[in-house]
Amino acid sequence: ADLHHGGILVVAPELVRVNVTIQKAVLKKGYTVEMAKEILQKAFLEYFRSEKTIEMVSVVDCIVCIRTAYDEKDTEKTAIIEDFVLSSPCENIVLNAKQSPVIGNLEVIEYE
């Protein structure tokens, strides 16, 4: 929000798509790639709405987001992905005050 001609101008943020590619994923037993993607989308949505992403989307925070994403029905809250390689994003994404991150493509490639 800025002052504009004696009033307040509110502008919607510019959405910055963050593509996430997870390779060599070892899924928790009983879960499919589609199930994992659904759980991860919710986890990233929560992360992108947090204050952590005001200035940037951190690769480390993305890794933590993946490592801690769990099925809401799981009372033990164990991670849906047990092991993985994050290939995207591969560097921090710096945001300005008028930008807001959103999940772009989310790709999970299972370990063979």
Secondary structure as GFF3:
##gff-version 3
##sequence-region A 1 112
A	DSSP	beta_strand	2	4	.	.	.	ID=ss1
A	DSSP	beta_strand	7	9	.	.	.	ID=ss2
A	DSSP	beta_strand	14	27	.	.	.	ID=ss3
A	DSSP	alpha_helix	33	49	.	.	.	ID=ss4
A	DSSP	three_ten_helix	51	53	.	.	.	ID=ss5
A	DSSP	beta_strand	56	57	.	.	.	ID=ss6
A	DSSP	alpha_helix	59	68	.	.	.	ID=ss7
A	DSSP	beta_strand	81	88	.	.	.	ID=ss8
A	DSSP	beta_strand	93	94	.	.	.	ID=ss9
A	DSSP	beta_strand	99	110	.	.	.	ID=ss10
###
